[in-house]
Amino acid sequence: MRRIQLYYQGTPDVLTSLSGIQEPWPAALQAEEELLGLTARDTHVVTREWNAPKTVPNTNLSGTPSAVVLGPFIYVFHTGRGRSTSLWYNRTNGIQWKGDVRLSGIGITGSPSAVVYGDKIHVFYQGENRSGTLYRSIFQVKGGLTWTNPTGELEQVGSEEEIDNVGISHSPGAVVYLNDIWVFHHGANNCNELWYTVSDAGTSTWSTDRQCAGVSIAGSPAPVVYDSSLYIYYLADTASPDPMKFECVDYFAKSWTGVASVAGVTPTVATAPTVLSKDGELYLFYLGGSRNTALQCCTLSETGNPSISVIDSGVMSTPGVVLFPAS
């Protein structure tokens, strides 16, 4: 049974995790689910219940982490604590964390964005010291995923790749769509424009960097694939910062549609959202509340009104999200 796993910067700058579920809950599984910290609304169905947050041991960070699933492990990539420009990762098999590991030779500004393509993890990031340059580093599991009991330790494949002719501000957002890797980013010099480049089948052959016309973005983009279309959510750059709002644009039938506002959602912190697709619904995670530290979730679907829930009240960043197990 797949659960939504969230990883985010708690208070202070430590990595925190929690998980939730939105699945039919047969009575036979009730005792098992209660042991995992979930609470039943009745004996058959549990909806959007979340475990209590747990601190991931010996893992400190800044910014928003990025979580992916490869084989039996969840990998969480993050920037080091404070003003660090180092890239780290921790991994868990859902039971035990293996320990935070620094990826040597990599300098980063902002937050990373990781995607799984085939049997490798592709991590995208802006270079250190706000270089305005987009980079990719690729990792694979040492010894492969065919071991009976793999350790999950990563090794870098080749060297860090600078993606030419791309100017970036803030942090990128990567997604696999139509068998290619799409990387969205805020344009150079905080221009408030949304741009993207596409890697042909995950190779080093990149498209020309292209602008999404009509989009005015503040911060970083959050791409997600939903119902065979590609959606990009972002904090809108508006003439007045109050109230803030999220907007989205989608790519369908090889063309971009018009910009649409996300109704019913009022962020209070100028940070990018995080989005996940699951079982015909979109989950939009963001920071809000009177103290600007409440992790909130808006559930969007084509058949119902948006539903808002508060997940945690002491949060310093939007989360990295993942479904685990992957299938």
N, C-alpha and C positions, 0 to 999 in steps of 0.2 A: 504494500500500500504506500503510495507516494505522498510525502509530506512536503510542505513549503518550509524551507530552512532559511532563516534570516541571520545575517552576520553584520554587525555594525559597531561603531565606536561608542562605548559606554562612557560612564563618568567615573574616574577620569579617563585617560586615553588608553583604555583596554578593549580588547576584542570580546564582544558578547554574542552569544548565540541563543536562538530559540526556534521552535518549530511549531507548525500548526497543521491542521487537517481540514479538508472539506470533502468528505467521502461518506457513502452509506456506512453505517456502523451496526453490523449484525449483533444481536444480543450475545452470541457466543464469544464475541471479541471484547465485550464490555470490560471484563476484569483486566485483560491485557492492556487496554487503552487507559484505564484508570491508573495502572502502574506507571504509565508514561506521563502522567500529570494532566491528562485531558479530562474535561468534565462533561458528562452527558446532559443534554437538555431533556432527553427522554431515553427510553431503552433501545431506540432504533437509529436515531440520526443525531449527529453532532455537527455543528456548523460554525466554522471560524472560531474555534477555541484554540488558544495558544498556551504552550508550556510557559512556565516561569523562566525569565532570562537566566542564563548561566554564563559565568565568566570562562573564557577559554584560557587555560593556564599558560603563563609565561609568554604572552603575546601582546605586544604594545603596538599601537599604530596611530596614524593621523589620516584624516580624510575618509573616503568611502572605500571599503574593500570590494573585491570582485570574486565571486564564488562560481566554481564549475564542478561538474562531476565527470570523472574519467575512471572507468572500471569500478572497483569497489570503494573508491575514495572520493570525498569532497575536498577540493583544493581551494583555499582562501588566500588570494594574493592581496598584498596591502603595502602601503608606504610606511616606512619606519616612523617612530614616534617623534613628536615635536617638529623641529625643522629639518628632519632627516630627508635626504634625497635617495635613500636606499630602498630597494624592492625586496620584499620578503614573501614567504608563503608558509602556511601551516596546512596540515592535512589530517583528516579523520576518516575512519571507516564506519562512523556512526556510533562508535562505542568509546574509542580512545583517540586522543590527539597525539600525534607523533613528535611534535616539537617545531618551533618556529625556525626557519632556515633563511639566511640571507643569500640572495642571488648575486654573486660577486660580479663586479664590472659593469653594473647597470645603475645609471643615475636617472631619477624620475622627478618630474614636477606634477603635483596634483595626485590623482588616483589612477590606478591601472584599470584596463578593461580586458578580460580574458574570455576566450571562446575555445571550445573543443572542435577540432576538425580532424576527422579520422581518428587516429590513435595519438594525436599530439595536442598540446595546449598552446595556443597563440596568445601572447600577451602584448597589448598595445598601450602606449603611454607617450606623454610629452617628455622630451629630454629635460635634464636637470637645469636649474637656474632659469626657468621660463624660456627655454631655447626657441620655442615656436616651431620645433621640429617633431614630426611624428616618427616613432620607432616601433619596431616589432621584434620580440624575442620569442623563439619557439622552444618548447620543452617536451621531453618524452620521459616515460618511466624507465628507469634503469633496469635492464634485463627484459623489458617488455611487459605486457599484461598477460602473458601465458603461464606465469608461474602459478603453482598451486597456492602459494601464500606470498604474494608480492608485498614488498615493503612500501611501495608507492613513492619512493624517493625519486626526484626528478633530476634530469641532466639536460643541459642546453644542447640544442641541435644547431650546429653552425654558429655564426656570430650574430651579434645584434645588427638588425637591418634598419637603415635610415630610409624612409619612404620619400622619394624625391618629389619636389615641386608641390609639397603640401605645407601650408602654414596653419598653425594651430594655436588657439588659446584654450586655457582650462584643460579638461580631461576628455579623452575620446570615448565613444561608445561603439562597441563592435558587436556584430550579430552575423550568424550564418543564414543566408537566404538564397534560394535557387542554386544551391551547391557552390556558392561563392561566399567570400568573407567581405562584408560591407562595414566600413569604418566611418562613422559620422563624427563631426567635430565642429566646434566653434571656430570661425575663421580667424586669420592672423590679426594681431593687434587689437583684440577685443572689439571687432567690427560689428558684432551682433548679427552675423550672418551664419547660416547653417550650410556646411559643406560635407561632401562625402567622396570617398574613393573606394574602388572595388578590386579585390584580389581574385583573379581568375582561378577558380577551383583551389584556392588556398596557396597558390604559387607566389613567386616574386614578380609576376606580371601584373602591374597595377594600371587601372584606368586613369584617365585624366581626372584631377580633382574637380568636382562639379558643385555648383551652388544650387540649393533648393530655393527657387525664387519665391518671394513673398513671405518668407519666414524671418522673423526678427526674434533672436534668441538671447537670453541672458544665461550665462553659465554653460553647462555641459548637456548633451543630448542623451536620451534613453531610448534606444531602439528595441523593438519587440516584434516577433512574428505572431500573427493572430489570424486564424481563418484564411490562410493562404495569402494574406497581405502583409506588408511591412509597415509598421506604425512607428513614428518618431515622436516621443513626448519630450517636452522641454518647458522650462520656465520662460514665459513670454517677456520680452523686453518692451515695456510700455512707457508712455510719456510720463505717467504718474506711477510711482512704486507702490501705491496703496489704493485699492487692494491688489496684491499679486495674484497671478493666475497661471495655470498650466494650459498649454495648447498642444495640439498634435496635428501631424500631417501624415498621409499614408500613400504608399506606392502600390498601385494595382494596375494590372494589364500594361505594364511598362510605362506608366505615367504617374505623376504626382497629382493628388487631388488638392483642393483648397484647404486652408488652415481652419481648424475648428477648436473652440474653447472646450475645456473639460468642465462641465457643469457640476455645481454642488461641491467643489473642492476649493478651499481657501488656504493656501500655504501661508505661513507667517515667517518663514525663513527663506532667504534667497539662495536656495540650493536646488540642484537638479533632482527630479524624482527618480525612482527605480520602478521598473515595470516587469511583471511576469504574467505569462499566459498559462492557464490551467483549466481544462475541462470546460471550454466554451466561455470562460470569463477572463477578464483582465484585472490584475491586482496592481494598483498604483500606490506605492509607498512614498511618504513624504513627511517632513517635519512641520509641526503646527503647535497649537495650544497657546495658552496665555504666556507661558515662559519659553516658548519656542524650542522646547526639548521633548515634545511628545511625538513619538513615532506613530503615525496614523496610516490607515489603509483604506483606500476607496476601491470597492469592488464594482467593476463595470461589466455589463452584459447587454446584449441586443434586446433582451426580453423584459428587463426590469429597470427600476430606478437605481441610481448609484447608492451604495450602502457604505457608510463611514464607520470605522471602528478605531479605537485607540488601543495600541498594542503595548507600549512602554512609555513611561513618563520621564525617564532620565537618559536621553539619547543625544549624542554629539554629531551624528552624521546619518545620512540616509544609508540604507542597508545594501549589502550584496545579497542577492536572492538566488535560490536554486531549488529544483525539485530533486528529492532523494528518496529512494533509488531513482535512477534516471528513467527507468521504464518498468 
